[in-house]
Amino acid sequence: MREGEGAKRLRGCLISEPVDWLPDGTPYSPRFGDRYHSENGGLDQARRVFLHGCGLPAAWAGQPQWRILETGFGFGLNFLVTWAAWRADPQRSTLLHFVSTEAWPVSADDLLRATSAHPGLAPLAEELHRQWWGLLPGVHRLRFDAGRVLLTLYVGDTQTLLRQQSLTVDAVYLDGFSPQRNPESWSLHTLKAVARCCRRGTRLATWTIARAVRDALAQCGFDVTRVPGVPPKRDNLHAVYNPRWEPRTTRQPQATPQPMTPGPCIVIGGGIAGAATAASLARRGWQVVVLDQAAGPAAGASALPAGVFAPHVSPDDSVLSRLSRSGIRTTLQQARWLLSEGVDWSPCGVLEHRTDGTPGLAPGWADGPGGAWSQPAPPAALAEARLPPDATACWHHQAGWVRPARLVKALLAQPGIHWQGDSQVAQLRRMEHPAANGGAAVPAWQALNAQGQVLAEAPTLVIAAGAGSLELLHHRWPLQPVRGQVSWGVHADLAAPLLPFPANGHGNLVPRFPLEDSPGGRQAWVLGSTFERGVETLPPSATDVRAAHTTNWARLQGLLPRIAQQLAPAFAPALAAPGKGSALEDSASAEPALQSWAAVRCTAPDRLPIVGPVDAAGLPGLWVCTAMGARGLSLALLCGELLAARLQGEPLPLDAKLARALGTERLQ
């Protein structure tokens, strides 16, 4: 992809790849002048050429994971056939990773139309269709079957993206338009990029027997064999990666930990970071003990009454903007599995009032796939927020509100997780136990309380304790505690309008969320939060609470001036005299009396989370997932998936450059 064209795609200016439909219903690419699949509809090719050609399903039997790379996603038929085979196999791997490259994604409607000829795949195709949105250039993780089937899409040039990512696979589906129509996708340089992703023994299958392809595969280290083909092809190719040289691994960091198989693990911290980490590991077959000093989950910053999740935007599509989109997609996917919409959360969209007057979005952003994420706020949304028609604002489609404690408890309720509350960890100790039969010593981590008693022991331990991570890490990194206070109240009138959606910008407002298990019960609003760097005193003093209410009120007046007028009676008494906070459960007043809530978060110097091994060489088995700051609802679930992927040597759930931006290695 040429640089100028890539820059346009980055701004979201290009729409989905156009597709022509031949009279027999076969999709046809005007760009390459070729059919998208063979004359038999592609089903036999997907099964016999690719799935069976790579020794599947037998090869993945009993494995903790199986990783497949496909060049050219097209309409996803190879993926759907592989997913269906995995589902039907009682000996299937715990996880199925399917990584596919696609320079020109088709539209969601064309995707569904192309698979309609295969009724047996219809439920899977419909689920793929539901997640097929917002596919900007880069890496996208789509999740199916409660996160056990993971489709990672590399949108862009195959060669470029494979060289940029950190990827090892067990099988390769070498597919795409014919070498005559699209020679670049079969070139020696592209096949070298494919070979870099292979381990010794990785199997490859393709339908072409072109001499140039056979020679290039052999040059890249594959043993190539011609086999009987799938009609109308007389022959196909099978290959096994078995180079006569030792493959270089210099693309990996020097101290990259060896991939681990599922086993016992300790997670310290029962908030959203710890719960996300525990859930990601448990889905992979780990046995996770979660330790927390509180009796129940979500007792710290994750006890926030309700919070906003929304993507970050910037005209240059910064690292934080791209990270936030990966994180929001993860949050949306898991919330849909675990939570009750309208009670625990709502993907209702969020209005961002850009109070500084900057547009946030690049010109033309909403004209392409970026428009599925965010767009300039339409007049109707501005009117509902009672903002002037010329106000600078964005509308985020993939955004909403969530009750964090509900999310944490749902994550921790999954099989394979054992909650151990009232367990304050004072120190960590690394042990080596003698192995049976005189083998190598078995290392383990112990979590100890203040009396030196062992609370739990496992070979792998993850620190996800938020502000409490500083002491456990012996202040290894300059993490900063940050106290946050919100203002909230109960709606005396259930018909009180306020807003039908949250708003953010300089502060944020969730205008309505349920306090009970039914949307027809008591309703509340929440506003905030302050960002008090270096402050960790809890509970805050009456003076501090009053100052926080003052700050939150001032921000609301800038964010939503006319909506602020509706909440003025709630703030007036608190601002006139020192306020008094109370617990959420004690709010039964008929008036929307102002309440306060406070907790301490922690941030890294660059205000990004920290995910990875603490010291891969010196402290093997010790990992961290912390420093979510004010972005836990947007990033914590992604961070849990990233930690699990790094721990097990899986394809990463986001672009490798973004993973490095979160990695512990950046702080060494």
N, C-alpha and C positions, 0 to 999 in steps of 0.2 A: 504494500500500500504506500503510495507516494506521500511525502510529508504534508503537502498542502491538503490533499484529500483527507489524510488522517486528522488534521487539525479541524477540518469541517465536521467530520464525524464526531470528534470530541465535543463540539459545541451542540451536538444533537440535531444538526441541520438536515441530515439525510433521513428519508423515510424508509420503510421496509423495502426489501428487494422485490421488484416486480416479478410476477409469475404469469406466464401464458398457459392456458389449458387447451390441450389438443382435443379434437372431436371424440377420441376414445377415453377422455378423462385423465390422460397422463399429463402431469405438470411439466412445463418446458421453460428453460431459462433463456430469455432473449440475450442476456449478457454473454453467455457462453455458447449459445446456439446448440444446446444439448438437452436431452431428457434428464430429469432428476433421478430416475431409476430405470431399471431394465424393463423389457417388454412384458414380463410376467407380473408386473406390479411391485416387485421388490421384496415380497415377503419371503419367497424361497431363497433369494440372494441373502437377505438378512440372516436367515436361520442357517443355511447350509454353507455359504461362503464365509461369513464372519463368525457367528456364534459357534458352530461346529468346527469351523476351520481353526479356531483358537482353542479347541479341546474342551469347550464348555457345553453343558454345565459341569462335567465331571471334574474339571481342574479346580473349581472353587470349593469343592466339597469340604466342609469342616474348617475352612479358613476363617480367621478373624476378619479379613477384608479381601476383596478382589478389585484390582484397579485396571480399568480398560481405557485406552486412548483411541479416539476415533478422529480421523482427519476428514472434515466435511460433514456437519450435522444434517444439512438439508432440511427434510421434514421430520427427522427424528425416528424414522422407521427402524433403524438398527438399534437405537436406544429402547424403543418400545418393545421390540421382540426380545431383547436381552432382559429387560425388566420383567416381562411376562414369564420368561424361562426361570429367572431367579425366584419369582413368587411361587412358581409351581414346584420348585425343587425342595423337598424336605431336608436335604443335605446342604442347602445353600450357605454361603458365607454369611457371617454376621452383618457385614456391610458390603454394599455394592457401590463402588466408585466408577462413574462413567464420565470421562473427560472428553470433550469434543470441541474442535475448532470450527469456526464458521465466520468467514469474512463478510458475508452478506446475508444476515438473517431475514427469513421470509416473514410475512405478516402472520399474526395469530390466526386470522380467519383462513388464510391459505394453508396453514399448518393443519388445522382441523379438517379442512376439506380433503387434503391429500391422504389422510389416514381413515377417512370415512369408508373406503372400500374394504376395510378389514374390521368387521363388526366385533370380532373377538378381542380386539385391542381398544375398542371404543372407550371403556372407562379410564384406561391409562392415558389415552390421547386427550380426553377431556380434562384430566388433571394437569397434563402438560400444557394444554391450552390456557388454563386458568393462571398459570405462573409465567406465561410467555408475554412479558411486558417490560418496558424500560431497559431494553438490552443495548445500552451504550457500549462503545468500544471498551474492552477490558475483560475482567473476570467476573462471572456471575455464578452463584451457587443456588441451584434449585433443589428442593428437598421433597422426598416422597416417602410413603410408608413410614410415617412418624420419624423421619430422619435416618432411616436405614438404607435408603436408595438415594444416592447423592449425585446429581447431575451438575457438573462444573462446565460452564460454557466459556470458551475463550473466543471473544468476538474480535476479529481482526485477522491479520495475516498469520498463517500457520507457522511459518518459519520464525518470524519475529517473536510471536508470543511464546512458542515453545522454548526459545533461547532465553527468554526473560524469566520464565517461571522455574520453580523448583519442583520437579515431578519425577517419580519413578513408577512404572506401570508393569503389570503382569501380562498384558495382552494388547495388541494393536489391531484395530480395524482400519486398514489403509484404503480409504474411499475418496470419492470426489468425481467431478466431471472427467471425461476421458483425457488421457495424456495429450491427445491431439488438440482438444479444445482448451485445456487449461494446463499447459506443460509445467508452469511454475509450481503447482502443488505436487508434482511428481519429480521435481528436480533433485539433483544430488544434494544441494544445500538444504532443501526441505527434509530429505530423508536423513541427512546427518542430524538435523534438529530432532527428528523422531528417535533416532538411535540414542541420542543423549538421554532420553527418558526411559531407556530400557535397562533392565538388569540382565545378567547372563541367564539365559533360559526363557526370556520373554518370547511369546509366540506371536507371529504376525500373519494375517491373512488378507488377501485382496483378490479381486476378480480379474485384474489385468495381467497379461503375461508379456507385456511390451519388453523388448530386449533391453531398452535403456533403463527401465525400472528394475529388471533383474540384475543388471550389471551394477546399478547404483546401490541396491540393497547389499549385494555381495561386498562391494567396496566399503560399506558402512559396518560390516562385521556380521551380517546375517548369513546363515546357511539356507539357501533357497532351493525349493523343490516344486516342480510342476505336478499338479494333481488333476484328476478328472474334474471337469467343470460343471457348473449348474447351467442347464440349457437357457438361452441359446449359446452360451460359451462352451467351447470344447474343453478348455483347460482353465484352471485357476492357479494361484500361487500360495504356497505355505512357506513360512520362513521362521527360523529360530535365531535369536540373537546369541551368537557364540563367537565373539571376535578372537582372533589369534593373538591379540595384545590385551593388556590389562586396561580397561576403560579408565579414563581420567575422571576424577571426582573433584577437581579444583573449584568447580562452581559452588560447592558446599562450604559453609564456614568451617574454619579449622577445628572448632570444638563442638561440632554438631553432635548431640547425643545419639546413641544407637537407638533405632526404633524398638519399642517395647511392646510385648503382647499383653492383653488384658490380665489383670490380677488385682490384688488388694491395693487400696489407695486411701490416703487420708486427705481430706480437704478441710482446712481451717477457715471458718467463716460461714455463717448461715444467712448472709444477705444475697443480693442478686448475683454478684460475681461468683460466690461459692456455690450457689444453687445451680447456676448455668454450667459451671465446670463439672459439678457432680453429675448433672443430667447428661451432659455430652459424653462423659466417661461411662456412665451406666448403660447408655444405649449401645456402647461398644463392647459390653460384657464385663466391665470392671466391677469389683465389689468395693463400694465407696462408703467410708465412714465420715460423716460431717460433724465436726466439733465446733461448738459455739459456747461462749460464756453465758448466753441467755438461755432461759428454759425452752423457748420456742423460736422458730425461724423468723427472720425479718424483724429483728428487734432494734436494729440500728437505723442507718440511713434508708434502708428499704422499707421502713414503716411509714414512709411518706403517704399521706392520705390518698393522693392521686397525682400523677405526673403526666407530662407531655412527651411523646416521642415524635420526632420530625427530622427530615434530612437537613443537613447544613448546606447552604448554597454559597457560591462565590463565582465571580465572572471568569476566573481562571481555572475553575474546577480543581480546587486545591486538594491536598492529601486528606484533610479533614472532611471535605465534601464527599470525596470518593469513599472514604472509610464509613461515613455516616450512611451512605446508600447501601453498602454491604451489610451494615449493622441493622438498618431498618428492615431490609428484606428478611434477615434472620429472625428479628423480633416478630414481624408479621406472621411468618410461617409457624413459629412455635406457639404464639398466642392462639392461632386458629386451632391448633391441635389440643391445647390445654385449657383454654379459658372460655367462659360464657360471655358471649357478646352482649353488650348492653348492661351487664352486671359487673363483670370483672374488667372489661375493656371495651373500646369502640374504635374501629378504624375509620372514623368519621371525616378525616381530613383536618388540617390545621391552617389557619390564616397567620402569616407572618407579616406584621407591620414593620416595615423598614423605616424606623423613626429617624435614622440619619440621612434618609433620602437616596441612598445608593440602591441600585436595582437588584443586586444580588445575582441575577441570572444573566448569562451571556446573551447577546442579541441572537434571535432565532432559536433559542434553546427549546422553546415549546413546539417548534415545527417538526421535530423528529422524535426519537425514542425518549429524549429527556422530558418531553411533555407528559409522559405517563407518570413522572415523578413530581414535577413542579411546573408552574406557569405563572405569569403575572396574574394577580388576583382579578377575577372577573367582577363586573359591576355589582352583580347580585350579592357576592360575598362581602364586598365593601359596604353595601347597603345594610346587610344584616349585622355587620360590626358597627354600624352607625358612623362610619368614616367617610370623609368627603370623596367624591368620585376621582379626584386627582391624587389621592393618597398613594404613596409608593408601598406596594405590598405584594407578597407572593402567596399563591395557594398551593399547599402541599397535598397532593392526592393520597400519597402513601404515608399517612400520619394519623395521630389520634391521641387518646388518653388511655391510661391503664392504672389499675390499683396495684402497685408493686408488690405488696405483701401477698396478694392473691397469686401473682405470677410465681413468686418465690416458693410458696407452699405447693403449688402444682408441679413445679420442677422437682422439688424434693420428694414428692409422693411417688415417683416412678420406681419400678422394680430395680433392685440392685443398690439402693441407697439406704443407709442406716443413719438415722438422726441420733446424735448424742449431745443433748443440751446440758446446761450447768457444768460445762467443761472448759474452764478458762485455761488456755495454754500459756505457760510462763516461759518455757524454753524448749528447744529442739535438741535432740541428741542422735548422732549417727552411730549405729552399731554394726558389728560384723559377727554373725553367728557361724560357728563351725558347720561345715556341710557334712552330710552323711557320706560314708565310704571314702573319707579323706579328700574330697573334692575341694574346689575353691570356696572360700568363705562367702556366705550369703549376706549382702548388706541390707540394712533396714533403717528406717527413720522412726524415732520415738517422739511422741508429743507428751511433755511432762507438765504437771501442774506446779503450783508454787511450793508444794511440799515434796516435790521430786517424784511423785507417783506417776506411773505410766498410764496415760489416758487412752492411747492407741498406738499401734505399731504397724508399719507397712513399708515395703521397698520404695514406694513412691509417695511423696507428700507435696501438696499444693497449698501455698499460702494465699488466701483470698479474703483477708480480714480487713480490708479497707484501711482506715486510719490505724487500726491495730497491727497492720503489717510492719510498721516502722520498727517496733520493738523486736518482733520476731526476726526481722532481717538485720538487727543490730545497726540500724541506720546506715545500711550499706549504700543506699541511694538517697538523694536529697528530696524525699517525699515531704509534702507540706500538708498539714491538716487544714481543713477549711470548714468552718461551721456555716450551716445554712438554716435560715428560719423562714417559714411560710406563714401566711395569714389565711385563715379559712373560716367558713361559717356554714350554718344550716339554713336552707331555704324555708322561711316561714310559709311562703305561698308556693305550692308545687307548680303553679302556672306562671311563676315569675319568668319572664322571657330571657333576660341577659342575652346569651348567644347560643346558637345550636351547635357550635363547634369551639374547640379551644383556640386561643390566640397566643402567639409568642412574638418575641422581638427583644426588647429590653425588659426582661422578665416574662412571665407567662401566666395565663389564666385558664384553668379548667372550669368552665361556668356551671357544669352540672355533672355529678356522678352519684351513684347510689351508695348509701351507707350500710345497706342491708343486702340480703340475698335476692331481692326482688326489685326490679326497676320501678315498681309502684310504691315502694316505701319511702323513707326519708331521703332527701336529696341534699347535697352539699356543693359548695364551690371552694376552690383553693387557688391562692395567688402567691407568687414568689419567684424565686427564692433569693434571699441575701447570699452573699459570697464573702464570708469574713475570714480572710487568709490568716493563718497562724493562730486562730482561735479554736480551742477544743473544750472549753468549759461547758459542761452540761449539768443540770439545766441552766439556761441563761437567766440572768437576773431580771427583775421586773423592768429595770431601766433598759436593759438590752432588748427585751421583748418589745417595749414601746418604741425603741429606735428602729427595730426591724419592721414593725407595723408602719412607721413613718416612711421608711424606705420603700416598702412594697406598695404603699398607697401612692407615693410620688411616681413610681414606675407605671402603675396602672393609669394614672392621669395622662402620661405620655403615650402609653400603648393604645388605650381605648378611652379617650376623653369622655365621651357621652355615656358609655357603659359604666365608667367610674361614678357618674352621678347616681346610678341606681344602688351602688354599694356604699355611698357616702354615709348613710345613717348607721351602718354597721361599724364604720371606722371612727365616727365622731367621738363616742365615749372613750375609746382606747387612746386616741390622740390627745384628748383633753386631760387625761390623768393616767398614771401608770397602769398598764393592763395586767391581766392575770390569765395565764394559760391554763388549759384544762385538757384532759384526755379526750380522745375522740368519742369514747363510749358515754361520757358525761354530758354530751351536748344534746339536751332534750328541750331546750327553751323554745317557746313559740316564736320568738324574735330571732333574726339572723345574727345572734351575738357573735362578736369576733373572737376567734380562738387562735392559738399559736401552736406551732410544732417546730422542733429543732432537732438537728442531728449533725454529726461531724463526718465529712467525707475526706478523701485525700487525693492529691493531684501530684503528677510528676512535673518537672520543670517545663516540659514542652506541652503539658496539659493533655497528653495522650495516655491511654492505659499502658500498663506494663505486663507483657505476657511472654513466658518462656522459662528456660532453665535459669536458676539463680547463678550457678557456676558449673557448667557442664563437665569440666575437667576436675575441679576441686571438690564439688559437692554433688556428685551424681545422684539423681533421683529426687532432688529438691527443685520444685518449680513454683512459679508465682503467677497470679492473675489478680491484679489490683490496680489502684489509681484510676478508677472510673470517673472520679470527679463528679460533675453534674450531668454526665452523659451515660449513666448506667443503663437506662431504659433503651437507649439507642445502640450501645456497643457491647454490653456485658454478654449477651447471648452469642454474639459473634466471637468474642474473646474466648468463651468456653469452647466453642468449636475449633478455634485456632489452636488452643492449647492441646486439645485432644488429637488434632491432626499432626501437630509437631511431635507429640509424644509417641504416636504410632507410625510415623513415616508415611502419612496419607497425603494425597493431593490437598493443597491448602484451599481454604474456603474463600480466599480473596487473592488479589494480585500480590505477587511476591514482594514487590516494592512496598506495598502497604503493610504487609506482614512484618517487614523489616522495620517499618516506622513504629510498630508496636513492640518489637522484640526487646528482650532484656539486653541483648548485645549492644544496643545503641548507648547504653549507660555505662558500659565497662570502661 
